[in-house]
Amino acid sequence: MMKKVLLSSLSAFVLLMSGCGGDSEGENYLAVQKMLDKKDFVGVIDKLPKDSADADVNLMLGSAYMGKAGFTISNVISAFASSDSIGAGDAFSNYTKTIIGDNPSPNAFSDLSQASVYFTKVVNDACVSGKILSTSEQNVCLYMGLTLTTKAAETINLLTDNLSKLSTGEVDPKLKASVCAMQYTTAASKVDAECTLSPKGDVTFTQSQKTYGVLEITVNGEANDFLLTKNSPSTTLTVGYCPNNDFTARTTQKVPGYYPCPLNEDRNSKDTTTASVLVDTLNDGLGIVKTVAPSDVQSNVDEFKCDLIDGSFNGSSCSKTGKITEQVVIDFLNRNN
């Protein structure tokens, strides 16, 4: 991919933000843009209205949440562009390790989700509608596609204890357990022999009024707990640990009486499951990037997906076709752990 992707995408970002400050509220927009430049992302989020229909406001909010998550357009594009030239692993593993780095934000997943919400408000379904896109729509769609791809990378980060082991041949017990938890809820999969499964009953989180099954999975003597949804069982994406009666007591370390803490604390919304996030963000993110990428780099996007589905890329096409499914994700994570 390399230099052409980087230059094209950086140019797109300049165009993306060039509309700010041109209307009657231009001075206010310019002030907010300066806050973005200074990386005062929380200040931007606090300053701007969250229910605006104004494209510039929503672009700046999306950019602010992206920044608050710990990412900038420059480092996302750089990691994406160099993903097939660094390290010994496949492209997506390289991208994941490069973009997440050593110091990810604890709220990165939620902030990336918010960024996607505001970018979507600008373009609605234009990125996936198949219609001919304007230059400004292409710019926003590129940023949105990269945001979704980064969200998938952050999801994998949440499944591991040591992201640096990804695609090195060294086993990370938590990632192996995470894969086995996904296998356990997938009818077509058999759970890997390295995993010992121990159901631990149910837990109800009183603030969300949601009940989950607790499944303990042990790999190489290391035990990790997972939450399973009750209807159409799937593993719920969790961040840290908390007691079942207080989400605000979330910690990074497991302590007695604490459970894996659900990412989704809202009683009225669907659970955020590991499989649905990875499948949706990878299909949508890569699909969007391919749609808006310059013609001379679309084959590189194809190679990116080809690595994920374990195909062979000959420079122009992949030996395999089809969408990324839960089983594809399971196989990909197993290959790289």
C-alpha positions, 0 to 999 in steps of 0.5 A, spaced: 500 500 500 505 504 502 506 511 500 500 512 495 495 510 500 498 515 505 498 521 501 492 520 498 488 519 505 492 525 508 490 529 502 483 526 504 483 529 511 485 536 509 479 536 504 475 533 510 476 538 515 476 544 510 469 546 510 469 548 517 469 555 519 466 558 513 459 559 515 455 564 520 458 560 526 465 560 522 469 563 528 466 558 533 468 552 528 475 555 528 476 555 535 474 548 536 478 546 530 484 549 534 482 545 540 482 539 536 489 541 533 491 542 541 488 535 542 483 538 547 478 532 545 474 532 551 474 540 551 471 539 544 466 534 546 464 538 552 463 544 547 459 542 541 452 540 541 450 532 541 444 533 537 446 537 531 444 536 524 450 540 522 455 536 518 461 540 520 459 539 528 458 532 527 465 531 523 469 535 529 465 531 534 467 524 530 474 527 530 474 528 537 472 522 539 477 518 535 482 523 538 479 521 545 480 514 544 487 515 543 488 515 535 489 520 530 488 520 522 495 520 521 497 514 525 491 510 523 493 511 516 500 510 517 499 503 520 493 501 515 498 503 509 504 499 512 500 493 515 503 488 509 510 491 510 512 490 517 513 484 522 512 477 520 505 476 521 499 477 516 496 484 515 491 485 520 495 482 525 500 487 524 495 493 523 492 491 530 499 491 534 501 497 531 495 501 531 493 499 539 501 500 541 503 499 548 498 504 551 491 504 549 485 508 552 481 504 557 475 507 553 477 506 546 472 502 544 466 506 546 470 512 544 471 509 537 463 507 537 461 514 538 466 517 532 462 512 528 456 515 530 457 522 528 461 520 522 454 516 520 450 522 521 454 526 516 453 521 510 447 517 513 448 510 508 452 513 503 458 509 504 454 502 503 449 505 498 453 503 492 451 510 489 456 515 486 459 519 492 461 526 492 469 528 494 466 530 501 462 523 502 468 519 499 473 523 505 468 522 510 467 515 508 474 513 508 475 516 515 469 512 517 472 505 514 478 506 518 475 508 524 471 501 524 477 497 522 481 500 528 474 498 532 475 491 530 483 492 532 481 494 539 476 489 540 481 483 539 486 487 544 480 486 549 480 479 548 488 478 550 492 479 556 498 480 551 497 483 544 504 483 542 504 475 542 499 476 536 502 472 530 508 470 533 507 463 535 507 464 542 500 462 546 496 468 549 492 464 554 486 469 555 486 470 547 486 462 546 480 462 552 476 468 548 477 463 542 474 457 546 468 461 548 466 463 541 467 456 539 462 454 545 457 458 543 457 456 535 454 450 533 459 449 528 465 449 532 468 444 537 472 447 543 479 446 542 482 441 547 487 446 550 481 449 554 477 446 560 470 449 561 467 450 567 460 453 567 459 457 574 451 459 574 448 466 572 449 473 574 444 479 574 447 486 573 442 490 577 443 496 574 442 494 567 437 488 569 441 483 564 442 476 566 448 472 563 451 465 564 458 465 567 463 460 563 470 459 566 475 457 561 482 455 563 488 455 559 495 453 561 493 453 568 490 460 567 483 461 568 478 467 565 471 468 566 466 470 560 459 472 560 454 469 555 448 472 553 441 468 555 438 468 548 442 465 542 448 464 547 454 469 545 460 471 548 458 479 551 464 483 550 467 486 557 472 491 559 475 490 566 471 487 572 466 490 576 461 487 582 454 486 579 451 492 582 455 497 581 458 499 574 462 505 576 467 500 580 470 497 574 477 495 575 482 492 571 484 487 575 479 481 578 478 481 585 473 476 589 466 478 588 467 481 581 465 479 574 467 481 567 464 487 566 459 488 560 461 493 555 454 495 554 451 498 561 444 500 558 438 495 559 434 498 553 439 496 548 442 489 545 448 486 548 455 488 544 457 481 543 464 479 541 462 476 534 457 481 532 463 486 533 468 483 529 464 480 523 460 487 522 466 492 523 471 488 519 466 487 513 463 494 513 470 497 515 474 494 509 468 494 505 468 502 505 475 503 505 475 499 498 469 503 496 473 510 497 480 508 496 484 510 490 484 505 484 491 504 485 491 501 492 484 497 491 488 491 490 492 492 497 485 492 500 483 486 497 490 483 500 488 485 507 481 481 507 485 475 503 489 475 509 483 475 514 480 469 510 486 465 510 486 465 502 492 466 497 493 473 494 496 473 487 497 480 486 490 482 483 485 476 486 484 472 492 484 464 492 478 465 497 471 469 496 466 471 501 464 475 507 468 475 514 463 470 518 464 468 526 467 462 524 472 466 519 474 470 525 475 464 530 480 461 525 483 467 524 485 468 531 487 461 532 492 461 526 495 467 530 495 465 537 
